[in-house]
Amino acid sequence: MPEPRTHRSACILLVDDNDCLRTGLKQLLTRKGYRTMEAPDVEFGLNLLKQFGNEVQVLVTDVVLPGMSGFELSKKVHSLYPRIGVIHISAYGCAEDLDACFDEDAVLRKPITISVLVETVERVLSRDPGNKSVG
């Protein structure tokens, strides 16, 4: 049976102020074949986007960040790069509550497994750009 089609060469930007989680997710996604960049805060993430925005296909951002929420960050990113898919991750509340308050690509609740994250990344990458309601 043929292996399912994947977007494993896609470029992902991780923005999370939790160094251990961010570094761990980067290592795991890199092992899965994704090109992955990481940022410890919004400012660093936006600077990476200024340099590599045309390469980034998915933004994975924590919801709670110092200075600007992940929701605000994703709105800013979409204003600059509307084709970038967004996955919000949060340790607070349940994913359904978060999904109800912000209509974006996907919301995952921490702790997340690499298999769930990879599945969500693949769904976001496969989405119809006109349909933002995934996951």
Secondary structure, 3 states (H helix, E strand, C coil): CCCCCCCCCCEEEEECCCHHHHHHHHHHHHHCCCEEEEECCHHHHHHHHHHHCCCEEEEEEECCCCCCCHHHHHHHHHHHCCCCEEEEEECCCCHHHHHHHCCCCEEEECCCCHHHHHHHHHHHHHCCCCCCCCC
